[in-house]
Amino acid sequence: LHWSLAMFVGETIIDSQTITERYFAVAVLFFGFVFSSTLLGSLTTAMTRLQIISSKQSAEMSQLRRYLLNKGISRPLAVRVQRNAQHALQEQKQNMPEASVSLLALISDPLMMEIHFEIFARWLMEHPFFSCLNETNPAGIRKACHICVMPLSLSNGDVLFSDHEAPTHPRMFFVQKGEVQYKQESTDTAELVMTGQWLCEPVLWTTWRHVGSLRAVTETRLLALDAEKFRGLFSGSADVHMAHMSRYAMAFCEVLNQMDKSELTDIGDALSEDLCDIIAWAFPDLEQANMVEEEPRVSFSLASRSFSPDASVSFDSAIDVKRSSSFNRQSGVA
């Protein structure tokens, strides 16, 4: 062992006596030289790369501080901005943005669709509607993940939407990480919305005005489902898929209009009896075939009531009906 370690650094403590021993000693010396050079080069490269990245981030943070100082930004707001910037840099390390991976631009569109499906679908499947949609229209849910879903980050204290606000860019949200606080004017207490829950589903099916305010209480990561892209994507679907979408949309709006104003909320509830009834009515083929998970999060029992909309109405028509004067609840549904 002593001789082997000495050979790595070129020290000779035992002279070679035969030509075979000399060949062996030369081979060990050469191997030791290559190994030590490779190891040293790798360590030096890694340290240099880390130093470059660190210096780049330090320069960016220094530039941000100078900007805030030159514009006369108040200290509390400047601290929030810098904390948010640091959090964004940390998020980039842990969750590499798709735009920073140049080779993804060369990947075929169908493969990118599969990638987005595996990234986003598990969060959308928390909602029973998307779980059923995946059973009846797997191609459609993949397109939705590919076209309609985008990640969104919030810093502590950020307000995503406010009470009575009509969203100019309607989106449904799924909480991936962190906690957000939802509060309505009619209540004194705020409700925490945590990982696995969703918000603002009505924007998918009707013209909606928020009935509460949402504020991040931790560093939060969300998924945003674009309502306009979602409706546009499925407007040209096959008749069988259009029927499911139309039935769900009309039943959902009917339930909203039957609610009292004080019962309206932006928060979704997977265990809601109304949602179970809507799912069972909108997807009767799944209900009859018992096409549910082995350990479902929601029990899709037979609908305890019937809904008035005609199942044959198309998804486009459903959108028009939702926006007609028959939906007269001003605070929530147009």
Phi, psi and chi 1 to 4 in degrees:
 res  aa     phi    psi   chi1   chi2   chi3   chi4
   1 LEU       -  -43.0  177.8   61.5      -      -
   2 HIS   -60.4  -44.9 -174.5 -168.3      -      -
   3 TRP   -63.7  -40.3  176.7   84.4      -      -
   4 SER   -64.4  -44.2  -58.9      -      -      -
   5 LEU   -66.2  -37.1  -67.0  175.1      -      -
   6 ALA   -65.7  -35.9      -      -      -      -
   7 MET   -66.0  -29.1  -67.1  -62.6  -70.1      -
   8 PHE   -64.0  -30.7  -91.2  100.7      -      -
   9 VAL  -103.8    6.7  -63.5      -      -      -
  10 GLY    86.5    8.5      -      -      -      -
  11 GLU   -86.5  137.3 -179.1 -177.3   -3.2      -
  12 THR  -112.0  111.9  -56.6      -      -      -
  13 ILE  -105.4  -15.2   59.1  174.9      -      -
  14 ILE  -133.6  122.6  -59.0  176.9      -      -
  15 ASP   -74.3  143.4  -66.8  -28.9      -      -
  16 SER   -72.6  136.3  -57.3      -      -      -
  17 GLN  -102.8  -27.0  -59.8  -61.9  -37.5      -
  18 THR  -126.6  167.2   64.1      -      -      -
  19 ILE   -65.7  -32.2 -170.6   66.0      -      -
  20 THR   -65.9  -44.2  -57.6      -      -      -
  21 GLU   -63.2  -35.8  -68.7  177.9   -7.4      -
  22 ARG   -67.6  -43.7 -171.9  169.9  -63.3  -81.8
  23 TYR   -58.9  -42.8  -76.0  152.6      -      -
  24 PHE   -64.4  -42.3  179.8   73.9      -      -
  25 ALA   -63.6  -40.8      -      -      -      -
  26 VAL   -64.4  -42.2  169.7      -      -      -
  27 ALA   -62.7  -42.3      -      -      -      -
  28 VAL   -65.7  -41.4  171.7      -      -      -
  29 LEU   -61.5  -43.7  -82.3  172.7      -      -
  30 PHE   -64.7  -44.0  179.1   76.4      -      -
  31 PHE   -61.7  -43.3  173.6   75.9      -      -
  32 GLY   -62.5  -39.3      -      -      -      -
  33 PHE   -64.8  -46.5  173.4   75.3      -      -
  34 VAL   -64.0  -43.4  172.5      -      -      -
  35 PHE   -64.1  -47.6  177.2   78.4      -      -
  36 SER   -66.1  -37.2   59.9      -      -      -
  37 SER   -66.6  -41.8  -60.8      -      -      -
  38 THR   -64.1  -44.8  -56.5      -      -      -
  39 LEU   -62.7  -45.4  179.9   61.9      -      -
  40 LEU   -64.8  -40.5 -177.4   60.1      -      -
  41 GLY   -64.7  -41.1      -      -      -      -
  42 SER   -64.8  -44.1  -60.4      -      -      -
  43 LEU   -63.6  -42.2  -69.2  175.0      -      -
  44 THR   -64.5  -42.4  -57.5      -      -      -
  45 THR   -63.1  -43.5  -57.5      -      -      -
  46 ALA   -63.7  -43.4      -      -      -      -
  47 MET   -66.1  -38.5  -68.3  178.9   65.1      -
  48 THR   -64.8  -42.6  -56.7      -      -      -
  49 ARG   -63.2  -44.2 -174.5 -178.5  -64.0  112.9
  50 LEU   -62.4  -39.6  -71.8  174.3      -      -
  51 GLN   -65.3  -40.3 -173.5  175.6    7.0      -
  52 ILE   -64.1  -45.9  -68.0  173.4      -      -
  53 ILE   -62.5  -44.9  -65.8  174.3      -      -
  54 SER   -62.8  -42.8  178.4      -      -      -
  55 SER   -67.4  -35.0   61.5      -      -      -
  56 LYS   -65.9  -44.6 -179.7 -179.2  177.7 -178.9
  57 GLN   -66.5  -38.7  -67.9  178.7   -7.1      -
  58 SER   -63.3  -40.4  -61.9      -      -      -
  59 ALA   -65.0  -40.5      -      -      -      -
  60 GLU   -65.4  -42.3  -69.8  174.5  -14.7      -
  61 MET   -66.7  -38.1  -69.6  -59.7  -61.5      -
  62 SER   -64.2  -40.3  177.5      -      -      -
  63 GLN   -64.4  -40.2 -173.8 -180.0   31.8      -
  64 LEU   -63.9  -43.2  176.1   61.3      -      -
  65 ARG   -62.2  -40.4  -75.7 -168.7  -69.3  -91.3
  66 ARG   -64.2  -40.1  -72.8 -161.2  -56.1  -89.0
  67 TYR   -62.1  -47.1  170.3   82.7      -      -
  68 LEU   -62.8  -37.3  -63.4  173.0      -      -
  69 LEU   -69.4  -43.0 -178.4   62.1      -      -
  70 ASN   -66.3  -31.7  -67.9  -21.1      -      -
  71 LYS   -87.3   -0.5  -62.7  -59.5 -179.6 -179.2
  72 GLY    69.3   32.5      -      -      -      -
  73 ILE   -69.9  137.1  -55.9  -59.9      -      -
  74 SER   -61.6  152.5   61.4      -      -      -
  75 ARG   -61.6  -44.7 -178.5  172.6  179.1   79.5
  76 PRO   -59.2  -42.0  -25.1   35.1      -      -
  77 LEU   -69.4  -38.2  179.4   56.5      -      -
  78 ALA   -62.6  -39.1      -      -      -      -
  79 VAL   -64.6  -41.8  170.7      -      -      -
  80 ARG   -62.8  -42.0  -74.8 -176.7   58.0 -167.1
  81 VAL   -64.1  -44.5  170.7      -      -      -
  82 GLN   -66.7  -38.7  -67.6  178.0   60.6      -
  83 ARG   -64.6  -40.0 -173.4 -175.3  -61.3  120.4
  84 ASN   -65.4  -39.6 -169.9   13.5      -      -
  85 ALA   -64.5  -42.2      -      -      -      -
  86 GLN   -63.6  -39.9  -69.0  173.6  -13.5      -
  87 HIS   -64.5  -39.6  172.2   68.5      -      -
  88 ALA   -63.8  -40.2      -      -      -      -
  89 LEU   -64.7  -40.0  -69.6  174.0      -      -
  90 GLN   -66.1  -39.5 -171.2   65.7   26.9      -
  91 GLU   -63.8  -36.2  -79.3  -70.1  -54.0      -
  92 GLN   -64.6  -33.2  -76.5 -171.9   -9.8      -
  93 LYS   -69.6  -43.3  -69.0 -179.3 -178.9  178.5
  94 GLN   -81.0  -35.1  -62.8  177.3   -3.4      -
  95 ASN  -128.5   92.2  -60.1  -80.1      -      -
  96 MET   -61.9  124.8 -176.5  175.8  -63.8      -
  97 PRO   -63.0  145.2  -17.8   29.7      -      -
  98 GLU   -62.0  -34.7 -175.7  175.9  -50.9      -
  99 ALA   -66.2  -21.9      -      -      -      -
 100 SER   -84.3   -7.4   63.8      -      -      -
 101 VAL  -100.5   96.5 -174.9      -      -      -
 102 SER   -64.5  -32.2   57.3      -      -      -
 103 LEU   -67.5  -21.4  -77.9  179.4      -      -
 104 LEU   -64.4  -23.8  -73.9  178.5      -      -
 105 ALA   -67.5  -19.2      -      -      -      -
 106 LEU   -93.2   -9.7  -54.5  177.9      -      -
 107 ILE   -74.2  142.5  -57.8  -60.9      -      -
 108 SER   -63.7  152.7   65.5      -      -      -
 109 ASP   -61.1  -42.2 -156.7   53.4      -      -
 110 PRO   -60.6  -38.0  -26.3   36.4      -      -
 111 LEU   -68.8  -39.4  -78.6  179.5      -      -
 112 MET   -62.6  -34.4  -74.9  -56.3  -56.2      -
 113 MET   -63.3  -41.3 -167.7  179.7  -59.5      -
 114 GLU   -67.4  -38.2  -68.8  -64.6  -31.2      -
 115 ILE   -62.1  -48.5  -69.8  174.8      -      -
 116 HIS   -63.7  -35.6  -71.2  151.8      -      -
 117 PHE   -61.9  -45.4  175.2   75.9      -      -
 118 GLU   -69.6  -28.2  -66.2 -159.1   -0.3      -
 119 ILE   -76.3  -44.6  -65.7  173.7      -      -
 120 PHE  -101.5  -26.0  -59.0  136.4      -      -
 121 ALA   -62.5  -36.9      -      -      -      -
 122 ARG   -62.8  -25.3   62.5  178.7  179.2  -90.4
 123 TRP   -82.4  -39.4  -58.7  102.4      -      -
 124 LEU   -65.9  -32.5  -90.9   62.5      -      -
 125 MET   -68.0  -10.8  -62.7  -55.5  171.2      -
 126 GLU   -62.2  -25.1  -64.3  -71.7  -21.4      -
 127 HIS   -90.6  128.1 -166.8  -60.4      -      -
 128 PRO   -58.6  -32.1  -24.1   33.2      -      -
 129 PHE   -62.1  -46.6  167.1   76.2      -      -
 130 PHE   -70.2  -29.9  -67.5  101.5      -      -
 131 SER   -65.3  -43.1 -178.7      -      -      -
 132 CYS   -69.4  -37.6  -69.4      -      -      -
 133 LEU   -62.3  -35.0 -175.6   63.1      -      -
 134 ASN   -66.5  -31.1 -175.1   48.9      -      -
 135 GLU   -73.6  -39.8  -66.8  -76.4   -6.7      -
 136 THR   -92.0  -27.5   59.0      -      -      -
 137 ASN  -143.6   70.5 -172.1    4.9      -      -
 138 PRO   -62.0  -33.2   19.4  -30.9      -      -
 139 ALA   -67.2  -37.9      -      -      -      -
 140 GLY   -65.8  -42.5      -      -      -      -
 141 ILE   -68.6  -30.3 -165.8   66.9      -      -
 142 ARG   -68.2  -41.4  -80.5  165.1  169.2   77.3
 143 LYS   -65.0  -37.1  -71.5 -178.1  179.5  179.0
 144 ALA   -63.9  -43.0      -      -      -      -
 145 CYS   -64.0  -34.1  -69.7      -      -      -
 146 HIS   -78.2  -37.8 -178.9   55.2      -      -
 147 ILE  -101.8  -37.6  -62.7  173.1      -      -
 148 CYS  -101.2  -15.1  -50.6      -      -      -
 149 VAL  -104.7  134.6 -178.8      -      -      -
 150 MET  -138.8  142.2  -70.5  -66.0  -67.7      -
 151 PRO   -74.1  152.2   24.7  -31.1      -      -
 152 LEU  -143.9  132.9  174.4   68.0      -      -
 153 SER  -112.8  140.6  -65.3      -      -      -
 154 LEU  -125.0  141.5  -63.8  178.0      -      -
 155 SER   -94.8  160.1 -175.6      -      -      -
 156 ASN   -55.9  123.0 -174.0    6.2      -      -
 157 GLY    98.5  -11.2      -      -      -      -
 158 ASP   -68.4  138.9  -72.5   -9.6      -      -
 159 VAL  -101.9  120.3  176.5      -      -      -
 160 LEU   -82.5  -42.9 -176.1   58.3      -      -
 161 PHE  -154.3  163.7   55.9   78.9      -      -
 162 SER  -123.1  162.2  -59.0      -      -      -
 163 ASP   -59.4  139.0 -155.5   -5.2      -      -
 164 HIS    68.3   10.4  -54.6  -60.0      -      -
 165 GLU   -83.5  131.2  175.9 -173.3  -11.9      -
 166 ALA   -94.1  112.9      -      -      -      -
 167 PRO   -64.6  128.8   23.5  -32.2      -      -
 168 THR   -76.1  -24.7   55.7      -      -      -
 169 HIS  -129.1   80.0 -173.7   55.9      -      -
 170 PRO   -61.8  129.4   20.2  -30.4      -      -
 171 ARG  -143.5  146.7  -66.5  172.2  -65.9  176.3
 172 MET   -97.3  141.8 -179.9 -179.0  178.9      -
 173 PHE  -119.7  143.4  -58.3   99.8      -      -
 174 PHE  -123.2  129.9  -62.2   82.6      -      -
 175 VAL   -83.4  117.7 -177.8      -      -      -
 176 GLN   -91.5  -42.1  -85.5 -171.0  -60.5      -
 177 LYS  -153.5  141.2  177.3 -176.3  176.2 -177.1
 178 GLY    93.8 -168.4      -      -      -      -
 179 GLU  -137.6  142.7  -64.6  179.2   -6.2      -
 180 VAL  -124.8  153.3  -71.0      -      -      -
 181 GLN  -112.1  126.2 -171.6  179.9   72.1      -
 182 TYR  -112.4  130.0  179.2   77.8      -      -
 183 LYS  -138.8  135.5 -172.0  176.7 -173.5  -54.9
 184 GLN  -106.1  151.4  -65.4  178.9  -56.8      -
 185 GLU   -63.6  -30.0  -73.3 -175.8   -7.3      -
 186 SER   -77.9   -8.5   58.5      -      -      -
 187 THR  -119.8  153.3   60.1      -      -      -
 188 ASP   -91.2  -19.7  -63.6  -31.1      -      -
 189 THR  -107.2  151.0   58.6      -      -      -
 190 ALA   -99.9  152.3      -      -      -      -
 191 GLU  -110.9  132.1 -176.6  176.3   -6.4      -
 192 LEU   -84.9  132.0  -77.1 -179.6      -      -
 193 VAL  -110.2  121.2 -175.3      -      -      -
 194 MET  -116.6 -176.4  -63.3  175.7  -72.4      -
 195 THR   -54.7  133.6  -58.3      -      -      -
 196 GLY    97.9  -12.8      -      -      -      -
 197 GLN   -93.7  165.6  -67.1 -175.6  -92.4      -
 198 TRP  -131.0  164.0   64.0   85.6      -      -
 199 LEU  -138.7  151.0  -61.0  138.6      -      -
 200 CYS    63.7   37.0  -51.6      -      -      -
 201 GLU   -61.0  -33.9 -178.0 -173.0   -1.0      -
 202 PRO   -55.3  -24.0  -28.6   36.8      -      -
 203 VAL   -64.4  -19.9  -59.5      -      -      -
 204 LEU   -73.8  -28.1  -62.0 -177.3      -      -
 205 TRP  -116.2  -13.7  -43.7  116.2      -      -
 206 THR  -157.0  172.5 -174.0      -      -      -
 207 THR   -79.3  120.4  -56.9      -      -      -
 208 TRP  -124.1  141.0  179.1 -105.5      -      -
 209 ARG  -118.1  126.7 -169.9 -179.9  -62.4  -86.4
 210 HIS   -57.9  141.1  -64.6  -59.8      -      -
 211 VAL  -111.7   19.5  -67.9      -      -      -
 212 GLY  -167.4  176.3      -      -      -      -
 213 SER  -114.1  143.8  -59.8      -      -      -
 214 LEU  -123.0  126.6 -169.0   77.0      -      -
 215 ARG  -133.8  137.8 -178.1  175.4   62.9   87.7
 216 ALA   -76.5  133.1      -      -      -      -
 217 VAL  -107.6   -8.4  -66.5      -      -      -
 218 THR  -139.8  175.2   63.5      -      -      -
 219 GLU   -67.0  120.2  -56.7  -62.4  -23.6      -
 220 THR  -125.1  143.8  -54.2      -      -      -
 221 ARG  -121.7  127.8 -171.6  165.5   63.0 -114.7
 222 LEU  -122.2  163.3  -52.6  170.0      -      -
 223 LEU  -111.0  132.3  -71.1 -178.6      -      -
 224 ALA  -110.6  122.5      -      -      -      -
 225 LEU  -101.4  113.1  175.5   63.3      -      -
 226 ASP   -70.0  118.8 -169.9  -68.7      -      -
 227 ALA   -68.6  -41.8      -      -      -      -
 228 GLU   -66.5  -42.7  -66.4 -179.8   -3.6      -
 229 LYS   -65.6  -36.9  -69.2 -178.9  178.8  179.1
 230 PHE   -64.5  -47.0 -179.7   79.3      -      -
 231 ARG   -64.8  -41.3  -72.1 -165.2  -67.5  -96.7
 232 GLY   -64.6  -34.6      -      -      -      -
 233 LEU   -65.5  -41.4  176.3   64.5      -      -
 234 PHE   -95.2   -3.0  -72.8   97.8      -      -
 235 SER   -65.0  -26.7  -66.9      -      -      -
 236 GLY  -103.0   20.7      -      -      -      -
 237 SER   -74.2  167.8  -61.7      -      -      -
 238 ALA   -63.1  158.0      -      -      -      -
 239 ASP   -57.1  -40.0  -68.7  -18.8      -      -
 240 VAL   -65.2  -37.9   61.6      -      -      -
 241 HIS   -75.1  -34.9  -57.2  -44.5      -      -
 242 MET   -62.4  -36.7  -63.6  -90.3  -80.8      -
 243 ALA   -62.3  -44.6      -      -      -      -
 244 HIS   -61.0  -46.4  -69.7  -51.5      -      -
 245 MET   -63.8  -42.8  -56.4  -72.8  -73.1      -
 246 SER   -65.5  -44.3  -60.4      -      -      -
 247 ARG   -61.8  -44.2  -71.0  169.2   68.3   93.0
 248 TYR   -65.4  -45.9 -175.5   91.8      -      -
 249 ALA   -61.0  -45.7      -      -      -      -
 250 MET   -68.6  -42.1  -70.3 -177.1  171.9      -
 251 ALA   -65.3  -39.2      -      -      -      -
 252 PHE   -61.2  -45.7 -173.5   90.0      -      -
 253 CYS   -68.2  -34.8  -70.5      -      -      -
 254 GLU   -64.2  -41.1 -177.3  175.7  -33.1      -
 255 VAL   -64.0  -41.8  168.8      -      -      -
 256 LEU   -59.0  -43.5  -79.4 -177.8      -      -
 257 ASN   -72.6  -19.7  -75.0  -65.1      -      -
 258 GLN   -84.5  -12.1  -68.8  172.4   -3.9      -
 259 MET   -78.0  150.5  -72.7 -176.3  176.9      -
 260 ASP   -73.5  153.7 -174.9   75.0      -      -
 261 LYS   -55.3  -37.8  179.8  179.2  177.8  179.7
 262 SER   -71.0  -15.7   60.3      -      -      -
 263 GLU   -89.6  -14.0  -62.9  175.8  -31.0      -
 264 LEU   -66.8  141.7  -66.1  173.2      -      -
 265 THR  -152.7  158.9  178.7      -      -      -
 266 ASP   -89.0  -10.9  -67.4  -77.6      -      -
 267 ILE   -88.8  133.5  -57.2  176.7      -      -
 268 GLY   -87.8  154.2      -      -      -      -
 269 ASP  -134.7  111.7 -177.5    6.2      -      -
 270 ALA   -68.1  -22.7      -      -      -      -
 271 LEU   -95.4    7.3  -60.2  178.7      -      -
 272 SER   -66.2  135.4  165.9      -      -      -
 273 GLU   -64.7  -36.8  -67.6 -177.4    1.9      -
 274 ASP   -59.8  -44.2  -71.6  -29.0      -      -
 275 LEU   -65.1  -40.2 -178.4   58.0      -      -
 276 CYS   -61.9  -41.0  -67.8      -      -      -
 277 ASP   -66.3  -41.8  -72.1  -20.7      -      -
 278 ILE   -62.3  -45.1  -66.0  171.1      -      -
 279 ILE   -61.4  -45.9  -70.7  -69.1      -      -
 280 ALA   -64.5  -32.7      -      -      -      -
 281 TRP   -80.1  -35.6 -171.3   80.6      -      -
 282 ALA   -78.2  -27.5      -      -      -      -
 283 PHE  -123.6   63.5  -64.4   90.4      -      -
 284 PRO   -64.6  -29.0   25.5  -34.9      -      -
 285 ASP   -66.9  -36.5   45.8  -13.0      -      -
 286 LEU   -70.0  -38.2  -68.0 -173.5      -      -
 287 GLU   -64.1  -44.0 -175.2   66.2   28.3      -
 288 GLN   -71.0  -33.1  -65.3  171.7    3.5      -
 289 ALA   -89.2   -1.2      -      -      -      -
 290 ASN    56.1   39.7  -65.8  -40.1      -      -
 291 MET   -85.9   72.3  -65.6  175.3   62.2      -
 292 VAL  -127.1  169.5  -65.9      -      -      -
 293 GLU   -68.1  158.3  -59.9  176.4    5.3      -
 294 GLU   -63.9  -36.5  -65.7 -179.6   -0.2      -
 295 GLU  -127.1   73.2  -63.4 -179.8   -0.7      -
 296 PRO   -68.1  146.6   25.9  -32.8      -      -
 297 ARG   -73.8  -27.4  -72.5 -178.7  -68.1  -86.1
 298 VAL  -128.6  135.7 -179.0      -      -      -
 299 SER   -88.9  114.8  176.3      -      -      -
 300 PHE   -89.3   80.0  -59.4  145.7      -      -
 301 SER   -76.6  167.1   59.4      -      -      -
 302 LEU   -60.2  140.3  -70.6  173.3      -      -
 303 ALA   -56.5  131.2      -      -      -      -
 304 SER   -82.6   -2.0   59.7      -      -      -
 305 ARG  -153.0  168.9   59.4 -178.3  168.9 -177.4
 306 SER  -112.1  156.4   60.7      -      -      -
 307 PHE  -114.1  151.5  -64.1   95.4      -      -
 308 SER   -78.1  -28.0   58.3      -      -      -
 309 PRO   -60.1  146.8  -23.7   33.9      -      -
 310 ASP   -78.6  129.4 -177.5    2.7      -      -
 311 ALA   -66.2  -17.9      -      -      -      -
 312 SER   -84.6   -6.2   64.4      -      -      -
 313 VAL   -68.3  137.6  177.6      -      -      -
 314 SER   -75.7  165.4   69.8      -      -      -
 315 PHE   -64.9  -37.6 -170.5   49.0      -      -
 316 ASP   -60.6  -43.5  -71.0  -31.0      -      -
 317 SER   -66.5  -34.0  -60.7      -      -      -
 318 ALA   -61.7  -38.9      -      -      -      -
 319 ILE   -64.0  -41.3  -63.8  174.2      -      -
 320 ASP   -65.6  -42.0  -66.2  -25.5      -      -
 321 VAL   -63.8  -40.9  170.2      -      -      -
 322 LYS   -58.9  -33.3  -63.4 -163.5  -55.3  -79.4
 323 ARG   -93.3    3.1  -66.7  175.2  177.9  173.0
 324 SER   -79.0  173.0   68.9      -      -      -
 325 SER   -70.6  -10.6   59.9      -      -      -
 326 SER   -68.0  -20.6   61.9      -      -      -
 327 PHE   -96.2   96.4  -67.3   90.8      -      -
 328 ASN  -104.2   10.9   54.8   12.9      -      -
 329 ARG   -83.3  109.1 -169.4  166.6  -61.8  -76.8
 330 GLN   -70.4  -34.0  -61.5  -63.8  -33.3      -
 331 SER   -74.7  -26.5   63.8      -      -      -
 332 GLY  -124.9  -52.3      -      -      -      -
 333 VAL  -113.6  134.8 -176.9      -      -      -
 334 ALA   -81.1      -      -      -      -      -
